[in-house]
Amino acid sequence: MSAPESKVIDEDIKVLHSMGYAQELARRMHTFSNFAISFSIICILSGGINSLAQATSGSGGIGIGIGWPLGCFISGVFALAMAQISSAYPTAGGLYHWGSILGNRFTGWLTAWFNLLGLVTVLGAINAGTWTFFEGAFPGLGIENNLTNQTIFLAIITGTMALINHYGITLTAKLTDFSGYLIFATSVILAIVCLIFAPSWDFSRLFTFHNYSGEAGGGVWPAVSDTWVFLLGLLLPIYTITGYDASAHTSEETVDAARSVPKGMVMSVVWSLLFGWLMLSAFVLMIPNMDEAAKQGWNVFFWAMDQRVPGGIKEALYIAIFISQLLCGLATVTSASRMIFAFARDGGLPASKALSRVSPKYRTPVTAIWTGAIAAWLFVWGASVVSIAGTSAYTIVVSCTVIFLFFSFAIPITLGLFAFGTAKWPKMGPWNMGWPLYALFSVLSIISIILIFIIGIQPPNDWALNITIGFLILTGIIWLAFERNRFKGPPIGDMIAKRQAEIKAAEAAVGEGH
């Protein structure tokens, strides 16, 4: 480690101490690694491909040409607002900490539960999507698509992701760095392949609207109006462009976190928007016939590739996409485990002492890693065997997942709107867009969460409304009955000074040399 870097890390640790926390995790990530972990979770090769039918079987080409950048902007305003907060408060499990500092114990606790449930279920959804892609991309392996095979597949890949995370952030960061480069390269190559084998470059397709809801779109969406089918298609980019909070969750493992974290969050969205639009637009140009493509429903990607792309090239692309999706899940395990660790560190979870324990050898929250991975696997298995009103509980809960995640983003952002410049948030970090721009992106975030919620509870996911309301009622009961008097929240005021001796002991226990 160079002397300048050592000095920067010393400053990072001083900032962490000033918030009442010990440097238990290892700072091994640099700016690109922090960006890459968010870029890997967003993974345009995962959500962008596995959920492609939400556009092609919705409003057609315009769902990509106009819908993709619009949906990315709707999702991205949260990243811009969160960047401001993350620079001032660079801690693991950042959203929970921000929700507490900028609001109170309850808003922090609520933010934590929204974010935690969102992260665990989205990990399950990502890995389930990887299984669906694997089964569709490699039919020659003869592996039948059934619940047993899915459960075994998910156990193997989720367990492997947890094991890699177990062995330290250095290995995980190297793999997510590789993932970042792989996503860039594969998306560009896929776009070039699509353009080469496209019958013509009819760019008007990207701006042509057609209502494919109902039978015309293979039943992906129920029959709805023109306005609604376009809005529903926005779920493709909105669902894909999530997970950039991973940059904040790995703050305590990032060098120069106050600068690297906000940059990682924002740039992961920007590059995903650009490369995703390039890749998916090229794919739309390659499609033989838009009406036929819409009828394919969820199988549209494999159908179009089979129609136009030669076998050897196609298989090579499938392998690269599959690896990218696996690394997407790996990065999500990292993000979810740091959220569990941070919340448990302040006593927010059952068995908090165990969940907040850091391995002295690997400098990772081992129990939190395995707990998050097992919970995600159990979620997919349990939700896959249950149906609600004829719709898979898994499909409904995945819709709730995105709502939960964006709620967890919106709570601290909204609180920051009122706390900016007050005693609760007196000092800005080095990433400082100023009050006018922060206020603008905060208001846009509030408008966006309302829009996302309204779209997210439409049929066939209308049960998501009941689940969300039920969750809010349940959390209210738990807070009033149990947590209101027990949960202390993150350290503030005099509590921070009193914890300095505990901080030294915690750092000594893991061999932190600073």
C-alpha positions as CSV (number, residue, x, y, z in Angstrom):
1,M,0.0,0.0,0.0
2,S,1.4,3.4,-1.0
3,A,1.8,6.2,1.6
4,P,-0.8,8.4,-0.1
5,E,-3.3,5.6,-0.1
6,S,-2.6,4.7,3.5
7,K,-3.3,8.4,4.4
8,V,-6.6,8.3,2.5
9,I,-7.6,5.1,4.4
10,D,-6.7,6.7,7.7
11,E,-9.0,9.5,6.8
12,D,-11.8,7.0,5.9
13,I,-11.4,5.3,9.2
14,K,-11.5,8.6,11.1
15,V,-14.8,9.4,9.4
16,L,-16.1,5.9,10.4
17,H,-15.0,6.4,14.0
18,S,-16.8,9.8,14.0
19,M,-20.0,7.9,13.3
20,G,-19.4,5.5,16.1
21,Y,-18.3,2.4,14.2
22,A,-15.1,0.3,14.1
23,Q,-13.1,-0.5,10.9
24,E,-13.9,-4.3,11.1
25,L,-14.3,-4.9,7.4
26,A,-11.2,-4.6,5.2
27,R,-10.8,-1.6,2.8
28,R,-9.6,-3.4,-0.3
29,M,-12.0,-1.8,-3.0
30,H,-11.1,1.2,-5.1
31,T,-13.2,3.4,-7.2
32,F,-13.7,1.0,-10.1
33,S,-14.5,-1.9,-7.8
34,N,-17.1,0.1,-6.0
35,F,-18.6,1.1,-9.4
36,A,-18.4,-2.5,-10.6
37,I,-20.3,-4.0,-7.8
38,S,-23.3,-1.8,-8.5
39,F,-22.9,-2.2,-12.3
40,S,-22.8,-6.0,-11.8
41,I,-26.0,-6.1,-9.7
42,I,-27.8,-3.9,-12.2
43,C,-26.5,-6.2,-14.9
44,I,-28.2,-5.3,-18.2
45,L,-27.5,-8.9,-19.3
46,S,-29.7,-10.2,-16.5
47,G,-32.8,-8.0,-16.1
48,G,-32.4,-6.5,-19.6
49,I,-32.7,-9.9,-21.2
50,N,-34.8,-11.9,-18.8
51,S,-37.5,-9.2,-18.6
52,L,-37.3,-8.1,-22.2
53,A,-40.9,-9.3,-23.0
54,Q,-42.2,-6.5,-20.7
55,A,-41.4,-4.2,-23.6
56,T,-41.6,-6.3,-26.7
57,S,-44.9,-7.9,-25.6
58,G,-46.2,-4.5,-24.4
59,S,-45.8,-1.4,-26.5
60,G,-43.3,-3.0,-29.0
61,G,-40.2,-1.2,-30.2
62,I,-41.0,2.1,-28.6
63,G,-40.7,0.3,-25.2
64,I,-37.0,0.1,-25.9
65,G,-36.3,3.2,-28.0
66,I,-38.2,5.6,-25.7
67,G,-39.2,3.5,-22.7
68,W,-35.7,2.3,-21.8
69,P,-34.0,5.7,-21.3
70,L,-37.2,7.1,-19.7
71,G,-37.4,4.2,-17.2
72,C,-33.6,4.5,-16.5
73,F,-34.1,8.2,-15.7
74,I,-37.0,7.4,-13.4
75,S,-34.8,4.9,-11.5
76,G,-31.7,7.0,-11.8
77,V,-33.0,10.1,-9.9
78,F,-32.8,8.0,-6.7
79,A,-29.1,7.3,-7.3
80,L,-28.4,11.0,-7.8
81,A,-30.1,12.0,-4.6
82,M,-28.6,9.1,-2.6
83,A,-25.1,10.1,-3.9
84,Q,-25.3,13.3,-2.0
85,I,-26.2,11.5,1.3
86,S,-23.7,8.7,0.8
87,S,-20.8,11.2,0.5
88,A,-21.7,12.6,3.9
89,Y,-22.4,9.3,5.6
90,P,-20.2,6.5,4.0
91,T,-21.2,3.5,6.1
92,A,-22.1,-0.1,5.4
93,G,-25.8,-0.6,5.1
94,G,-25.9,3.1,4.3
95,L,-29.7,3.5,3.7
96,Y,-30.5,2.3,7.2
97,H,-28.0,4.6,8.8
98,W,-29.2,7.6,6.7
99,G,-32.8,6.8,7.6
100,S,-31.9,7.0,11.3
101,I,-29.6,10.0,11.2
102,L,-31.8,12.2,9.0
103,G,-35.0,11.1,10.7
104,N,-35.3,9.0,13.8
105,R,-35.0,5.5,15.1
106,F,-38.3,4.4,13.5
107,T,-37.6,5.8,10.1
108,G,-34.2,4.1,10.2
109,W,-35.7,0.8,11.3
110,L,-38.4,0.9,8.6
111,T,-35.8,1.8,6.0
112,A,-33.7,-1.2,7.1
113,W,-36.6,-3.7,6.8
114,F,-37.7,-2.4,3.4
115,N,-34.1,-2.6,2.1
116,L,-33.4,-5.9,3.7
117,L,-36.5,-7.7,2.4
118,G,-35.9,-6.1,-1.0
119,L,-32.2,-7.3,-1.1
120,V,-32.9,-10.8,0.0
121,T,-35.8,-11.4,-2.3
122,V,-34.1,-9.7,-5.3
123,L,-31.1,-12.0,-4.8
124,G,-33.6,-14.9,-5.0
125,A,-35.2,-13.3,-8.1
126,I,-31.8,-12.8,-9.8
127,N,-30.8,-16.4,-9.3
128,A,-34.2,-17.7,-10.3
129,G,-33.8,-15.6,-13.5
130,T,-30.4,-17.2,-14.0
131,W,-32.0,-20.6,-13.8
132,T,-34.6,-19.6,-16.4
133,F,-31.9,-18.3,-18.7
134,F,-29.7,-21.4,-18.2
135,E,-32.6,-23.8,-19.0
136,G,-33.6,-21.8,-22.1
137,A,-30.0,-21.2,-23.4
138,F,-28.7,-24.8,-23.0
139,P,-31.6,-27.2,-23.8
140,G,-29.0,-29.7,-25.2
141,L,-28.0,-30.5,-21.6
142,G,-31.3,-32.2,-21.2
143,I,-32.1,-30.7,-17.8
144,E,-35.8,-30.5,-17.3
145,N,-37.4,-27.3,-16.1
146,N,-39.1,-28.4,-12.9
147,L,-39.1,-27.2,-9.2
148,T,-36.7,-29.9,-8.0
149,N,-34.0,-29.1,-10.6
150,Q,-34.5,-25.4,-10.0
151,T,-34.1,-25.8,-6.3
152,I,-30.9,-27.9,-6.7
153,F,-29.5,-25.4,-9.2
154,L,-30.2,-22.4,-6.9
155,A,-28.7,-24.2,-3.9
156,I,-25.5,-24.8,-5.8
157,I,-25.0,-21.4,-7.3
158,T,-26.2,-19.4,-4.2
159,G,-24.0,-21.6,-2.0
160,T,-21.0,-20.9,-4.3
161,M,-21.7,-17.2,-4.2
162,A,-21.8,-17.2,-0.4
163,L,-18.6,-19.2,-0.2
164,I,-16.7,-16.8,-2.5
165,N,-18.0,-13.9,-0.3
166,H,-17.0,-15.8,2.8
167,Y,-13.4,-15.8,1.7
168,G,-13.0,-12.1,1.6
169,I,-13.7,-8.9,-0.3
170,T,-10.5,-9.1,-2.3
171,L,-11.6,-12.2,-4.2
172,T,-15.2,-10.9,-4.5
173,A,-13.9,-7.5,-5.8
174,K,-11.7,-9.1,-8.4
175,L,-14.7,-11.1,-9.7
176,T,-17.0,-8.2,-9.8
177,D,-14.3,-6.1,-11.5
178,F,-14.1,-8.8,-14.1
179,S,-17.9,-8.8,-14.3
180,G,-17.9,-5.1,-15.1
181,Y,-15.6,-5.6,-18.0
182,L,-17.5,-8.7,-19.1
183,I,-20.9,-6.8,-19.1
184,F,-19.4,-4.0,-21.2
185,A,-17.8,-6.3,-23.7
186,T,-20.7,-8.8,-24.0
187,S,-23.3,-6.1,-24.4
188,V,-21.3,-4.4,-27.2
189,I,-20.6,-7.7,-29.0
190,L,-24.2,-8.7,-28.7
191,A,-25.2,-5.4,-30.2
192,I,-22.8,-5.8,-33.1
193,V,-24.0,-9.4,-33.7
194,C,-27.6,-8.2,-33.8
195,L,-26.8,-5.4,-36.2
196,I,-24.8,-7.7,-38.5
197,F,-27.6,-10.3,-38.7
198,A,-30.5,-7.8,-38.8
199,P,-32.4,-8.0,-42.1
200,S,-32.3,-4.2,-42.2
201,W,-31.7,-1.3,-39.9
202,D,-35.2,0.1,-39.6
203,F,-34.7,2.6,-36.9
204,S,-38.4,3.6,-37.0
205,R,-39.1,0.4,-35.1
206,L,-37.6,2.1,-32.0
207,F,-40.2,4.8,-32.1
208,T,-43.2,2.8,-33.3
209,F,-46.0,2.1,-30.8
210,H,-48.2,-1.0,-30.9
211,N,-50.5,-2.3,-28.2
212,Y,-49.5,-6.0,-27.8
213,S,-51.3,-6.5,-24.4
214,G,-53.4,-9.6,-24.1
215,E,-53.2,-12.5,-26.5
216,A,-51.2,-10.5,-29.1
217,G,-48.3,-10.3,-26.6
218,G,-48.5,-13.9,-25.4
219,G,-50.3,-13.0,-22.3
220,V,-47.4,-11.1,-20.7
221,W,-49.7,-8.3,-19.9
222,P,-53.5,-8.4,-19.6
223,A,-55.4,-6.4,-22.2
224,V,-55.0,-2.7,-21.2
225,S,-55.2,0.7,-22.8
226,D,-52.4,2.2,-24.9
227,T,-51.3,4.5,-22.1
228,W,-51.1,1.6,-19.6
229,V,-49.3,-0.8,-21.8
230,F,-46.5,1.8,-22.3
231,L,-46.3,2.5,-18.6
232,L,-46.2,-1.2,-17.8
233,G,-43.3,-1.5,-20.2
234,L,-41.3,1.0,-18.1
235,L,-41.0,-1.8,-15.5
236,L,-38.3,-3.4,-17.7
237,P,-35.7,-0.6,-17.2
238,I,-37.0,0.3,-13.7
239,Y,-36.7,-3.3,-12.5
240,T,-33.3,-3.7,-14.1
241,I,-31.8,-0.4,-12.9
242,T,-31.8,-1.3,-9.2
243,G,-29.0,-2.5,-6.9
244,Y,-26.8,0.6,-7.1
245,D,-27.2,0.9,-3.3
246,A,-24.5,-1.8,-3.3
247,S,-21.9,1.0,-3.6
248,A,-23.2,2.4,-0.3
249,H,-23.3,-1.0,1.4
250,T,-19.6,-1.6,0.6
251,S,-18.6,1.9,1.8
252,E,-16.5,0.5,4.7
253,E,-14.6,-1.6,2.3
254,T,-13.9,1.2,-0.2
255,V,-10.9,3.5,-0.3
256,D,-11.8,7.2,-0.3
257,A,-15.4,6.2,0.2
258,A,-16.9,9.7,0.4
259,R,-15.9,10.2,-3.2
260,S,-15.8,6.7,-4.7
261,V,-19.3,5.6,-3.4
262,P,-21.4,8.4,-4.9
263,K,-19.4,8.2,-8.2
264,G,-20.0,4.4,-8.2
265,M,-23.7,4.7,-7.7
266,V,-24.3,7.4,-10.3
267,M,-22.0,6.0,-13.0
268,S,-23.3,2.5,-12.7
269,V,-26.7,3.9,-13.7
270,V,-25.3,6.1,-16.5
271,W,-23.3,3.3,-18.2
272,S,-26.2,0.8,-17.7
273,L,-28.5,3.2,-19.4
274,L,-26.2,3.8,-22.4
275,F,-25.0,0.2,-23.0
276,G,-28.4,-1.3,-22.2
277,W,-30.0,1.0,-24.8
278,L,-27.4,0.2,-27.4
279,M,-27.7,-3.5,-26.9
280,L,-31.5,-3.7,-26.7
281,S,-32.1,-1.3,-29.6
282,A,-29.8,-3.5,-31.8
283,F,-31.8,-6.5,-30.7
284,V,-35.1,-4.8,-31.7
285,L,-33.6,-4.1,-35.1
286,M,-32.7,-7.7,-35.5
287,I,-36.1,-9.1,-34.7
288,P,-37.6,-10.7,-37.9
289,N,-41.2,-9.5,-37.3
290,M,-42.4,-7.4,-34.3
291,D,-45.9,-9.0,-34.3
292,E,-44.4,-12.5,-34.2
293,A,-41.9,-11.4,-31.6
294,A,-44.7,-10.1,-29.3
295,K,-46.5,-13.5,-29.5
296,Q,-43.4,-15.2,-28.2
297,G,-43.9,-13.6,-24.8
298,W,-41.1,-14.4,-22.3
299,N,-39.3,-16.5,-24.9
300,V,-38.7,-13.6,-27.3
301,F,-34.9,-13.4,-26.7
302,F,-34.2,-17.1,-27.5
303,W,-36.7,-17.1,-30.4
304,A,-35.1,-14.1,-32.2
305,M,-31.6,-15.4,-31.6
306,D,-32.6,-18.8,-33.0
307,Q,-34.1,-17.0,-36.0
308,R,-31.0,-14.9,-36.9
309,V,-27.8,-15.8,-35.2
310,P,-25.6,-18.9,-36.2
311,G,-25.2,-21.5,-33.5
312,G,-21.5,-21.1,-32.6
313,I,-21.8,-17.3,-32.1
314,K,-25.1,-17.7,-30.3
315,E,-23.7,-20.3,-27.8
316,A,-20.6,-18.2,-27.1
317,L,-22.8,-15.2,-26.3
318,Y,-25.1,-17.4,-24.1
319,I,-22.0,-18.5,-22.1
320,A,-20.9,-14.9,-21.5
321,I,-24.4,-13.8,-20.5
322,F,-24.8,-16.8,-18.1
323,I,-21.4,-16.0,-16.4
324,S,-22.5,-12.3,-16.1
325,Q,-25.8,-13.4,-14.5
326,L,-23.9,-15.6,-12.0
327,L,-21.6,-12.7,-11.1
328,C,-24.7,-10.4,-10.7
329,G,-25.9,-12.8,-8.0
330,L,-22.4,-12.8,-6.4
331,A,-22.4,-9.1,-6.1
332,T,-26.0,-9.1,-4.6
333,V,-24.9,-11.5,-1.9
334,T,-22.2,-9.0,-1.0
335,S,-24.7,-6.1,-0.8
336,A,-27.4,-8.0,1.1
337,S,-24.9,-9.4,3.7
338,R,-23.5,-5.9,4.4
339,M,-27.0,-4.6,5.0
340,I,-27.6,-7.5,7.4
341,F,-24.3,-6.9,9.1
342,A,-24.9,-3.1,9.5
343,F,-28.4,-3.5,10.9
344,A,-27.4,-6.3,13.3
345,R,-24.4,-4.2,14.4
346,D,-26.9,-1.8,16.0
347,G,-29.1,-4.6,17.4
348,G,-31.8,-4.4,14.7
349,L,-32.2,-8.2,14.1
350,P,-32.7,-11.4,16.0
351,A,-29.4,-13.0,16.8
352,S,-27.7,-9.6,16.1
353,K,-24.5,-10.5,18.0
354,A,-23.9,-13.5,15.6
355,L,-25.0,-11.6,12.5
356,S,-22.7,-8.7,13.1
357,R,-19.6,-10.8,13.9
358,V,-16.7,-10.3,11.5
359,S,-14.2,-13.1,10.7
360,P,-10.8,-12.1,11.9
361,K,-9.2,-14.2,9.2
362,Y,-11.3,-13.1,6.2
363,R,-12.6,-9.8,7.5
364,T,-16.1,-10.6,6.2
365,P,-19.5,-10.9,8.1
366,V,-19.6,-14.6,7.6
367,T,-22.9,-15.3,9.4
368,A,-24.6,-12.5,7.6
369,I,-23.4,-13.8,4.3
370,W,-24.8,-17.3,4.8
371,T,-28.0,-16.1,6.4
372,G,-28.8,-13.8,3.4
373,A,-27.9,-16.6,0.9
374,I,-30.0,-19.2,2.7
375,A,-33.0,-16.8,3.1
376,A,-32.9,-16.0,-0.6
377,W,-32.9,-19.7,-1.5
378,L,-35.7,-20.5,0.9
379,F,-37.8,-17.5,-0.5
380,V,-37.6,-18.8,-4.1
381,W,-38.4,-22.4,-3.0
382,G,-41.3,-21.4,-0.8
383,A,-42.8,-18.8,-3.1
384,S,-42.6,-21.2,-6.1
385,V,-44.9,-23.7,-4.5
386,V,-47.6,-21.2,-3.5
387,S,-50.2,-19.6,-5.8
388,I,-52.3,-16.6,-5.0
389,A,-55.5,-16.1,-7.0
390,G,-54.1,-18.2,-9.8
391,T,-50.8,-16.3,-10.0
392,S,-47.5,-17.6,-8.6
393,A,-46.6,-16.1,-5.3
394,Y,-43.1,-15.8,-6.5
395,T,-44.2,-13.5,-9.4
396,I,-46.2,-11.3,-7.0
397,V,-43.5,-11.0,-4.3
398,V,-40.9,-10.1,-6.9
399,S,-43.1,-7.1,-7.8
400,C,-43.2,-6.2,-4.1
401,T,-39.4,-6.6,-4.0
402,V,-38.9,-3.6,-6.3
403,I,-41.5,-1.6,-4.5
404,F,-39.7,-2.4,-1.1
405,L,-36.3,-1.4,-2.6
406,F,-37.5,1.9,-3.9
407,F,-39.3,2.7,-0.7
408,S,-36.1,2.1,1.2
409,F,-34.4,4.6,-1.2
410,A,-37.2,7.2,-1.0
411,I,-37.3,7.3,2.9
412,P,-33.8,8.8,3.5
413,I,-34.0,10.9,0.4
414,T,-37.3,12.5,1.6
415,L,-35.9,13.0,5.1
416,G,-32.8,14.6,3.6
417,L,-35.0,17.1,1.9
418,F,-36.0,18.5,5.3
419,A,-32.7,17.8,7.1
420,F,-30.4,19.4,4.5
421,G,-28.2,22.0,6.3
422,T,-29.9,21.5,9.7
423,A,-28.4,20.1,12.9
424,K,-29.3,16.6,11.6
425,W,-27.3,17.1,8.4
426,P,-25.0,20.0,9.0
427,K,-22.0,19.0,6.8
428,M,-22.0,17.8,3.2
429,G,-19.4,15.4,1.9
430,P,-17.0,16.1,-1.0
431,W,-19.7,15.0,-3.5
432,N,-22.0,18.0,-3.1
433,M,-24.4,19.1,-5.8
434,G,-25.8,21.8,-3.5
435,W,-29.3,22.4,-2.2
436,P,-31.2,23.3,-5.4
437,L,-30.1,20.2,-7.3
438,Y,-30.5,17.9,-4.3
439,A,-34.0,19.3,-3.8
440,L,-34.8,18.8,-7.5
441,F,-33.7,15.1,-7.5
442,S,-35.4,14.5,-4.1
443,V,-38.8,15.8,-5.4
444,L,-38.3,13.7,-8.6
445,S,-37.6,10.7,-6.5
446,I,-40.8,11.2,-4.5
447,I,-42.8,11.5,-7.8
448,S,-41.0,8.5,-9.1
449,I,-41.8,6.2,-6.1
450,I,-45.4,7.1,-6.5
451,L,-45.3,6.2,-10.2
452,I,-43.4,3.0,-9.5
453,F,-45.9,2.0,-6.8
454,I,-48.9,2.6,-9.1
455,I,-47.4,0.7,-12.0
456,G,-46.1,-2.1,-9.8
457,I,-49.6,-3.0,-8.4
458,Q,-51.3,-3.3,-11.7
459,P,-52.6,-6.7,-12.9
460,P,-51.3,-9.4,-13.0
461,N,-49.5,-8.1,-9.9
462,D,-52.4,-6.5,-8.2
463,W,-51.9,-8.7,-5.1
464,A,-48.7,-6.7,-4.6
465,L,-50.9,-4.0,-3.1
466,N,-52.3,-6.3,-0.5
467,I,-48.9,-7.7,0.4
468,T,-47.4,-4.2,0.7
469,I,-50.2,-3.0,2.9
470,G,-50.0,-6.1,5.0
471,F,-46.2,-5.6,5.4
472,L,-46.8,-2.0,6.6
473,I,-49.4,-3.1,9.1
474,L,-47.2,-5.9,10.4
475,T,-44.1,-3.7,10.7
476,G,-46.2,-1.1,12.6
477,I,-47.4,-3.7,15.1
478,I,-43.9,-5.1,15.6
479,W,-42.5,-1.6,16.1
480,L,-45.2,-0.6,18.6
481,A,-45.2,-3.9,20.5
482,F,-41.5,-4.8,20.6
483,E,-39.0,-2.5,18.9
484,R,-40.0,1.0,20.0
485,N,-38.6,0.5,23.5
486,R,-35.8,-2.0,22.6
487,F,-34.2,-0.7,19.4
488,K,-31.7,2.0,20.1
489,G,-30.6,2.7,16.5
490,P,-27.2,3.9,15.3
491,P,-24.9,5.8,17.8
492,I,-25.5,9.5,18.0
493,G,-24.3,12.4,20.2
494,D,-22.6,11.3,23.4
495,M,-23.0,7.7,22.5
496,I,-20.4,8.0,19.8
497,A,-17.8,9.3,22.3
498,K,-18.6,6.5,24.7
499,R,-18.1,3.8,22.1
500,Q,-14.5,4.7,21.3
501,A,-13.1,2.1,23.7
502,E,-15.4,-0.6,22.1
503,I,-14.2,0.5,18.7
504,K,-10.6,-0.1,19.6
505,A,-11.4,-3.5,21.0
506,A,-13.4,-4.5,17.9
507,E,-10.6,-3.4,15.6
508,A,-8.0,-5.3,17.7
509,A,-10.2,-8.4,17.5
510,V,-10.0,-8.5,13.7
511,G,-6.4,-7.3,13.4
512,E,-7.0,-3.9,12.1
513,G,-3.7,-2.1,12.2
514,H,-4.8,1.5,12.3
